[in-house]
Structures are given as structure tokens and as C-alpha cells.
Amino acid sequence: RSLDSEESAAEARVRTAAAAHLDVQADEIALTDSTTMGLALVYGGLRLRAGEEVLTTTHDFYSTHESLRLRAVRTAAHVRRIRLYRDARSVSVDEVVSGVRRAVTRRTRVLAVTWVHSSTGVKLPVRAIADVLQSVNRSRAPADRILLCVDAVHGFGVEAATPAELGCDVFVS
């Protein structure tokens, strides 16, 4: 066996194990060197049309902001940062979910959030956010639905929730 085939076999075993843990198909798993690389690949590949919008938060990481900014430059889409909570010590599910609901417009196609914020320890109610987006998406054509992309680096392995349980479309960790 060549080194390439051994590496391919090892990657297949890793993807199979990760898929079982996350309750997804192995071909839904992409292996990258880091979460930052995974975010850049996902955000850099978003299919956006001119005038469409990506929402992210003021609480997100630099690599999210930059990847989305660069994608917007290439597609003539817009990136808007929203504040999900005023004080990390007193944040509530209602404050976060209400903020997301108010921020979504007819032009919104992506919501990019971080599950657990490393700077504050705030863990976003991703399932509740997904439920709000699901209700918005019910009245939209498939091409106009909002994708929920989650930077899960600080939640993965700490929480047992799968991407389906969280309700997210993209889970990067």
C-alpha cells in the first residue's frame, strides 16, 4: 500500500467515526486543519447574490468576520453584524432569540454565529435560534431560505448535541 492510500484509509476511518458521533453521513464530514480553516472554506464558498445579506454578530471571531467580508466583496452581498446581548452576565434566551428575529430581513440568507463565546463563556441557544429561522423559512422559496452556520469549536465535545439536534445547517469545529 502506498502512503496516499494509507492516509485515505485513515481519513475514511476518522470521517466514519466522526459521522457516528455527530449522527450524520460520513460524506457530510470535511476534515480541515482547524476550525478557522473550516470557517474560511464554508464562508468563502457561500452562494450569495448581489444585495443578499449575511448576518453575524459583534461577538464573533475575527476569522468569521474576515471570511464573510471577503465573500461579500466577491459577491456584492452585504454583511451586517448584530449585537445579541448587552451583558454576558445577564444574557437570556429571550434576549438572544428576539434579537435574531428582529435582525432578519427578506434579504437575509445566512446567519453565522458562534455557539460558545470564548471571551465570555456565553453559550448561545442555538436550537431556539434555529426554531426562529425555521419559522421564517417556512414562507420562503428554497433559494431564499436562511442557512444557520455555527462555529462550534468551544461547544463540540463539551455538549452532546448533534447538528440535527441543534438545528443548524453547517457545524464547524
matplotlib code that plots the C-alpha trace (Angstrom):
import matplotlib.pyplot as plt

x = [0.0, 1.2, 1.3, -1.5, -3.8, -3.0, -3.8, -7.0, -8.0, -7.2, -9.2, -12.1, -12.0, -11.9, -14.8, -16.8, -16.2, -17.0, -20.2, -21.3, -20.6, -22.5, -25.3, -24.6, -23.3, -19.6, -19.7, -21.1, -17.8, -14.9, -11.6, -9.6, -6.5, -8.6, -11.9, -10.6, -9.8, -13.3, -15.0, -13.0, -13.9, -17.6, -17.9, -15.7, -18.0, -21.4, -23.6, -24.8, -26.4, -25.8, -27.8, -28.4, -27.3, -25.3, -25.9, -23.2, -22.6, -20.4, -19.4, -17.9, -14.3, -12.1, -11.8, -15.6, -15.8, -13.0, -14.2, -17.6, -16.3, -14.2, -17.1, -19.3, -16.7, -16.7, -20.5, -21.8, -23.7, -23.8, -22.5, -24.3, -23.1, -25.7, -25.4, -27.1, -26.9, -25.8, -24.3, -22.8, -23.6, -27.3, -28.0, -31.2, -32.5, -35.3, -32.8, -30.8, -33.7, -35.6, -32.5, -32.1, -35.8, -35.6, -32.4, -33.7, -34.9, -36.2, -32.6, -31.0, -29.6, -27.1, -26.8, -23.3, -22.9, -20.5, -22.1, -19.9, -18.1, -14.5, -14.3, -17.3, -18.4, -21.8, -23.4, -26.0, -29.3, -28.7, -31.8, -34.0, -32.3, -32.8, -36.5, -36.9, -35.2, -37.3, -40.5, -39.1, -38.0, -41.4, -42.7, -39.7, -38.7, -35.8, -33.3, -34.3, -34.1, -31.7, -28.8, -27.7, -23.9, -22.4, -18.8, -19.0, -15.3, -15.9, -19.1, -18.2, -17.0, -18.4, -22.0, -23.5, -25.9, -25.7, -26.0, -29.6, -30.5, -29.1, -31.0, -28.0, -27.2, -23.5, -21.5, -17.8, -15.4]
y = [0.0, 3.5, 6.3, 8.1, 5.1, 4.6, 8.3, 8.0, 4.9, 6.7, 9.7, 7.5, 5.9, 9.3, 10.6, 7.4, 7.8, 11.5, 10.8, 8.2, 10.7, 13.5, 11.3, 12.4, 10.6, 10.3, 12.2, 15.2, 15.5, 17.5, 17.3, 20.5, 21.6, 23.9, 25.5, 28.7, 26.9, 25.2, 28.6, 30.1, 27.3, 27.4, 31.2, 31.6, 29.2, 30.6, 31.1, 34.7, 37.0, 40.8, 42.5, 39.5, 39.6, 37.6, 38.3, 37.7, 39.0, 41.5, 38.7, 36.5, 35.8, 37.7, 34.8, 34.8, 38.5, 38.5, 35.4, 36.9, 40.3, 38.8, 36.8, 39.9, 41.7, 39.0, 38.6, 42.1, 40.7, 42.6, 41.6, 43.0, 42.5, 42.4, 42.5, 39.6, 40.7, 43.7, 42.0, 38.4, 38.1, 38.6, 37.4, 35.5, 33.1, 35.6, 38.5, 36.5, 35.0, 38.3, 40.0, 37.4, 37.7, 41.5, 41.4, 39.0, 40.7, 39.5, 39.8, 37.6, 34.3, 33.3, 33.6, 32.9, 32.5, 31.1, 28.5, 29.3, 32.6, 32.1, 35.7, 35.5, 31.8, 32.7, 29.7, 30.6, 28.9, 27.5, 25.3, 28.3, 30.4, 27.5, 27.4, 31.1, 30.7, 27.6, 29.6, 32.4, 29.8, 28.2, 31.1, 31.3, 29.7, 27.2, 29.6, 32.3, 30.3, 31.3, 29.0, 28.7, 28.3, 27.5, 27.9, 25.1, 24.9, 25.6, 23.6, 20.5, 17.8, 19.7, 19.4, 16.2, 17.8, 16.8, 19.2, 17.9, 18.4, 22.0, 22.6, 24.1, 23.7, 24.0, 22.9, 23.7, 22.5]
z = [0.0, -0.8, 1.8, -0.1, 0.2, 3.9, 4.5, 2.6, 4.6, 7.9, 6.8, 5.9, 9.4, 11.1, 9.0, 9.7, 13.5, 13.4, 11.5, 14.0, 16.9, 15.1, 13.7, 10.1, 7.0, 6.5, 3.3, 5.2, 7.1, 5.8, 7.6, 7.8, 9.8, 12.1, 12.8, 11.3, 8.0, 8.1, 8.6, 5.7, 3.4, 4.2, 4.2, 1.2, -0.7, 0.2, -2.8, -2.4, -4.9, -5.1, -2.5, -0.3, 3.3, 5.8, 9.5, 12.0, 15.5, 17.2, 19.4, 16.7, 16.0, 13.6, 11.1, 10.8, 10.2, 7.6, 5.7, 5.4, 4.5, 1.7, 0.4, 0.4, -1.7, -4.3, -4.5, -3.8, -0.8, 2.5, 5.9, 8.9, 12.5, 15.2, 19.0, 20.6, 24.2, 26.2, 29.2, 29.3, 33.0, 32.5, 28.9, 28.4, 25.7, 25.0, 24.5, 22.0, 20.1, 20.0, 18.7, 15.9, 14.9, 14.8, 12.7, 10.0, 6.8, 3.5, 2.1, 4.9, 3.5, 6.2, 10.0, 11.2, 14.9, 17.5, 19.8, 22.9, 23.1, 24.3, 25.6, 27.9, 28.1, 26.8, 25.2, 22.6, 22.5, 19.0, 19.0, 19.8, 17.1, 14.6, 15.5, 14.8, 11.4, 10.6, 11.2, 8.9, 6.3, 6.0, 4.0, 1.7, -1.5, -1.1, -2.7, -0.3, 2.9, 5.7, 6.5, 10.1, 10.3, 13.7, 14.8, 17.3, 18.3, 22.0, 22.3, 20.5, 22.9, 25.9, 24.8, 23.4, 20.9, 17.3, 14.4, 13.8, 17.5, 17.3, 14.0, 12.2, 8.5, 8.9, 12.0, 12.1, 14.7]

ax = plt.figure().add_subplot(projection="3d")
ax.plot(x, y, z, "-o")
ax.set_aspect("equal")
plt.show()
